Amino acid sequence: MPIYQTSGFQFEDPAVFADGMTRPDGAFVYGRYSNPTVRSLEEAVARLEGGTAAVAAASGMGAINTVLLGLLQPGDHVIAQHALYGGTAHVLDDLTERFGIQVSYVAEDDPAAVREAVRPETKLLYLETIANPMTQVADLPAMCAAAREAGLTTVVDNTFASPILCRPIEHGADIVVHSTTKYLSGHADILGGIAVFADDALYRKVWSYSCALGTTPDPFAAWLTLRGMQTLALRMERHCANARVLADRLAGHPAVVAVHWPGLPGHPSYDVAAKLLPDFGGVLSFDVAGGRPAGERFMSAVRLALLAPSLGGVETLILHPASTSHRHLDDAQLAQAGIGAGTVRVAIGIEHAEDLWADFEQALG
Ligand SMILES: *Cc1c(COP(=O)(O)O)cnc(C)c1O
């Protein structure tokens, strides 16, 4: 796919020009509406997720905001799972404070709580396939079915699973969002996001709003994402295999109190995950014995893993949720989320598993 590095397109027929501004499947007119390189990415991710069409954005938050702002209005009510990506939690708080959109929170595996939370003004159920950083897995078939009975639109953030591990539309989701910054692009060199739609009418509504909001990605970022996606399946295989090795060995290490990875039988989501996912993803968290100071010592002792935000690239990254991604939570909220003062989150890369374990083992030592 070439990189159409242009802001606009030239026409011979004024009618074709005018028509292209009104719908996503007309001629390419202006980069904020659509671009051939970006469209190629949208079609590829829509096919991977089993959707009809997609709207790409300049970041994951760009895609999430385009969907939420494109579909909600003041007075609406949203049901969301407790464990949410920090940026999304912030946006929902803001929608409540400034736009009067109420949000009720439920557990990601509790369809009865969804039924109970539904009000006449409820519009949307918001879920994440695998949540950050404790890796809870949403019971998508049961949760989407409860939402469908109530006529809600279900949005699923599938960033941590990628379409290799889960295609939420197959389980009843209406819209799937991704931070393509992560596994889809795969090399930690771009920011991007995308929303995939099961339904054409929802797609057109959100596309039209995205043109106004201006969350459009740059064609080069879209091209790099397409380029990265060519190895997505292979990378996911290695991410998951490495995660299995580290999870098992960390669980058996005397300096580790707990390991949180849905592929371990003791994880609260193990049963849901084993039914829903062919493998369990490349993100895990663990608690070092000795709490925060021990966690901090571990983080400054690693040599191969990098102390850095994000996930889904080829390198292993670690961070301390309590002081970074979840710094907005107080101690009670951290405890409620199951995040310890010494919890370390690991976004596992595609290095050799033995090199990674050697690094973790020396750092734990
Ligand atoms: C990173 C991330 C986002 C936000 O994506 P950006 O590309 O950073 O804007 C949203 N959801 C999840 C699960 C993420 O990991």
The ligand as an SDF file (V2000), in Angstrom:
LIG
                    3D

 15 15  0  0  0  0  0  0  0  0999 V2000
   -3.0430    2.5360   25.5040 C   0  0  0  0  0  0  0  0  0  0  0  0
   -4.4660    2.1850   25.6780 C   0  0  0  0  0  0  0  0  0  0  0  0
   -5.4860    3.0870   25.3410 C   0  0  0  0  0  0  0  0  0  0  0  0
   -5.1890    4.4740   24.8500 C   0  0  0  0  0  0  0  0  0  0  0  0
   -4.5170    4.4330   23.6440 O   0  0  0  0  0  0  0  0  0  0  0  0
   -3.4960    5.6180   23.1580 P   0  0  0  0  0  0  0  0  0  0  0  0
   -3.0550    5.1030   21.8420 O   0  0  0  0  0  0  0  0  0  0  0  0
   -2.4260    5.7110   24.2010 O   0  0  0  0  0  0  0  0  0  0  0  0
   -4.3280    6.8480   23.0910 O   0  0  0  0  0  0  0  0  0  0  0  0
   -6.7970    2.6840   25.4960 C   0  0  0  0  0  0  0  0  0  0  0  0
   -7.1090    1.4490   25.9730 N   0  0  0  0  0  0  0  0  0  0  0  0
   -6.1520    0.5610   26.3210 C   0  0  0  0  0  0  0  0  0  0  0  0
   -6.5500   -0.7520   26.8470 C   0  0  0  0  0  0  0  0  0  0  0  0
   -4.8090    0.9000   26.1830 C   0  0  0  0  0  0  0  0  0  0  0  0
   -3.8610    0.0250   26.5380 O   0  0  0  0  0  0  0  0  0  0  0  0
  1  2  1  0
  2  3  1  0
  2 14  2  0
  3  4  1  0
  3 10  2  0
  4  5  1  0
  5  6  1  0
  6  7  2  0
  6  8  1  0
  6  9  1  0
 10 11  1  0
 11 12  2  0
 12 13  1  0
 12 14  1  0
 14 15  1  0
M  END
$$$$
